[in-house]
Amino acid sequence: MESQIAAQLLSSKSLSVSSTWLNHFVSSTTLQRNVPLSALTQTALFRILASDIRESLSTRSTSSLLPVDISDPAVQERRLQGPVPVQVLDIEDIGSSLWSQVEAIERVERGEAIRGREIVRTVSVDEDPEQGAEGSGPASTQPDSSGPHRLIVQDAAGTKAVVIELKRVSGVALGKLPIGSKILLRNTAVARGMVLLTPDCVTLLGGKIDSLDQVWREGRKERLLARIAEMQREQDS
């Protein structure tokens, strides 16, 4: 059963699952009798997308990992054949000023949104403010962003890389791509230590690491304000 699940996840999602993780998953889920293999595979995928890939994915194949020297600016150009699964640790809208991003967060905190040039309330007087769209819970304090974006990603071995959105990638935005999201990099160019993201070289698998995403969201406004203060100090010095 484990080999079948592993083979299916590898062929359908290009995810090479850790045998230790998979063994623990199967032993903890097969206590329920008569669970179809397809259902187990889908459950395994769901849990992988919500996990830290340093624990859930295998590091045996170097082709599924980032080069350890990927951030070396001395390397003018290289290409990741992949597919390399990575998880998002940070996302930044480098197409917007820091102040505009702080103001956007504050508008969301006040329950407001921009429609054209008009500021409108996003919560009606009869609506429970604790309920988001379709009862999905409180609205995100991270408004959608237009980019381009700068990401920090990490592979199953823990190697980190800077990713720059060279061309607009649907689904890559502050309000859409949570921390811990899993993406696949395939045939991706790397220039001077930065991974160049284009629509044809990336597949968004989804997922989220709840604990990391919550900490990142709660601290984002403070991080932006700290950077603004630092820039002001540099200008004054």
C-alpha positions in Angstrom: 0.0 0.0 0.0 2.8 2.5 0.9 4.5 1.9 -2.4 1.3 2.4 -4.3 0.6 5.7 -2.5 4.2 6.9 -3.1 4.1 6.0 -6.8 0.8 7.8 -7.3 2.0 11.0 -5.6 5.2 10.9 -7.6 3.5 10.4 -10.9 0.6 12.8 -10.4 2.2 15.6 -8.3 6.0 15.0 -8.7 6.2 14.6 -4.9 8.8 12.1 -3.6 7.5 11.2 -0.2 9.7 10.3 2.7 9.3 6.6 3.5 9.4 7.4 7.3 6.6 10.0 6.9 4.6 7.7 4.7 4.9 4.7 7.1 3.7 6.8 10.0 0.8 8.2 7.9 -0.3 4.7 6.7 -0.1 3.2 10.2 -2.1 6.1 11.7 -4.9 6.1 9.0 -5.4 2.4 8.3 -7.0 1.9 11.7 -10.2 2.8 9.8 -11.2 -0.3 7.9 -12.1 -0.4 4.2 -10.6 3.0 3.3 -10.1 3.0 -0.5 -6.5 3.5 -1.8 -7.6 6.6 -3.7 -9.0 8.2 -0.6 -5.8 7.4 1.3 -3.7 9.0 -1.4 -5.8 12.1 -1.4 -5.5 12.3 2.4 -1.8 11.9 2.2 -1.6 14.7 -0.4 -3.7 17.0 1.8 -1.4 16.4 4.8 1.8 16.9 2.8 0.5 20.2 1.5 -0.1 21.2 5.2 3.2 19.9 6.4 6.8 21.0 6.5 8.3 19.3 3.5 11.6 18.9 5.4 9.7 16.2 7.3 7.3 14.8 4.6 9.4 14.7 1.4 12.4 12.6 0.5 15.9 14.1 -0.1 17.4 11.1 -1.8 17.3 12.5 -5.3 19.3 15.6 -5.9 17.2 16.4 -9.0 14.3 17.2 -6.7 16.4 19.6 -4.6 17.7 23.1 -5.0 21.5 23.3 -5.6 23.1 24.0 -2.2 24.9 27.0 -3.8 21.8 28.3 -5.6 22.2 31.8 -4.0 25.7 32.3 -5.3 25.7 35.6 -7.2 28.9 34.6 -9.0 27.0 32.0 -11.1 25.8 34.1 -14.0 23.1 31.7 -15.2 21.9 28.1 -14.6 18.7 26.2 -15.1 16.8 23.9 -12.6 15.6 20.9 -14.5 13.4 19.7 -11.7 10.7 19.3 -10.8 11.8 20.7 -7.5 9.1 21.0 -4.8 9.5 24.0 -2.5 7.5 25.7 0.2 6.9 29.4 0.5 8.5 31.1 3.6 7.9 34.7 2.7 6.2 36.8 -0.1 6.7 40.5 -0.8 5.0 42.8 -3.3 8.0 44.7 -4.7 5.8 46.6 -7.1 4.2 48.7 -4.4 5.7 51.1 -1.9 6.0 50.1 1.7 3.6 52.9 2.8 0.9 51.8 0.3 1.2 48.2 1.6 0.8 49.4 5.2 -2.2 51.5 4.2 -3.8 48.5 2.4 -3.4 46.4 5.5 -5.0 49.1 7.6 -8.0 49.4 5.2 -8.6 45.7 5.5 -8.4 46.0 9.3 -11.1 48.7 9.2 -13.2 46.5 6.9 -12.7 48.8 3.9 -11.6 48.1 0.3 -10.8 50.1 -2.8 -13.2 50.0 -5.7 -11.9 52.2 -8.4 -11.2 55.5 -6.5 -13.9 54.9 -4.0 -13.4 53.4 -0.5 -16.2 51.0 0.4 -17.1 49.0 3.4 -16.6 45.3 3.0 -18.8 44.2 6.0 -22.5 45.0 5.9 -24.4 46.1 9.0 -26.3 42.8 9.1 -23.2 40.6 8.5 -21.3 38.9 11.3 -17.8 40.5 11.1 -16.3 37.3 12.3 -17.5 35.5 9.2 -15.7 35.8 5.9 -17.0 34.8 2.5 -19.1 31.7 2.5 -18.6 31.3 6.2 -14.9 30.6 5.8 -13.9 32.6 8.9 -12.4 36.1 9.5 -11.2 37.9 6.4 -7.5 37.9 5.7 -5.5 41.0 6.7 -3.4 40.6 3.6 -5.1 42.3 0.6 -4.4 40.9 -2.9 -1.3 42.4 -4.5 -0.4 43.1 -8.2 3.3 42.5 -7.9 5.8 41.7 -9.2 6.6 39.6 -6.1 9.7 38.4 -4.3 9.5 35.1 -2.5 11.7 33.1 -0.2 11.3 29.4 -0.7 12.8 26.3 0.8 13.2 22.7 -0.4 13.0 19.4 1.4 16.6 19.6 2.5 16.2 23.1 4.0 18.0 25.0 1.2 16.5 28.4 0.7 16.3 30.6 -2.4 15.1 34.0 -3.5 12.5 33.9 -6.2 11.6 36.9 -8.4 8.4 37.0 -10.4 9.7 37.8 -13.8 6.3 37.5 -15.5 2.9 37.6 -13.8 2.0 34.2 -12.3 -1.7 33.7 -11.6 -2.2 32.8 -7.9 1.0 34.4 -6.7 -0.2 37.3 -4.6 -0.2 38.4 -0.9 -3.9 37.5 -0.5 -3.7 34.3 -2.4 -0.4 32.5 -1.6 -0.2 31.6 2.1 3.0 30.9 3.9 3.8 27.2 3.6 2.2 26.9 0.2 3.9 24.2 -2.0 5.0 25.0 -5.5 6.9 23.0 -8.2 9.8 24.5 -10.1 10.5 22.9 -13.4 13.0 24.0 -16.1 13.4 27.3 -14.1 16.2 29.8 -14.9 18.4 31.1 -12.1 20.4 34.3 -12.6 23.0 35.7 -10.1 21.5 33.7 -7.3 17.9 34.5 -7.9 15.2 32.1 -9.3 13.2 33.7 -12.1 9.6 32.8 -12.0 7.4 32.6 -15.1 4.1 30.9 -15.7 5.6 28.1 -17.8 8.1 27.0 -15.1 5.9 26.8 -12.0 3.0 24.7 -10.8 1.1 25.9 -7.7 0.1 22.9 -5.6 -1.5 24.8 -2.7 -1.5 24.1 0.9 -0.5 26.1 4.0 1.4 25.7 7.2 -1.1 27.3 9.6 1.3 28.1 12.4 3.9 29.8 10.1 1.2 31.6 8.1 -0.4 33.0 11.2 2.8 34.4 12.6 3.8 35.9 9.3 0.4 37.6 8.8 0.3 39.0 12.3 3.8 40.4 12.1 3.7 41.8 8.5 2.5 45.3 9.3 5.2 45.7 12.0 7.9 44.4 9.7 6.9 46.9 7.0 6.9 49.8 9.5 10.3 48.7 10.8 11.7 48.8 7.3 10.2 52.3 6.7 11.8 53.5 9.9 15.1 52.0 8.9 15.0 53.7 5.5 14.2 57.1 7.1 17.2 56.7 9.5 19.4 56.0 6.5 18.2 59.1 4.8 18.7 61.2 7.8 22.3 59.9 8.5 
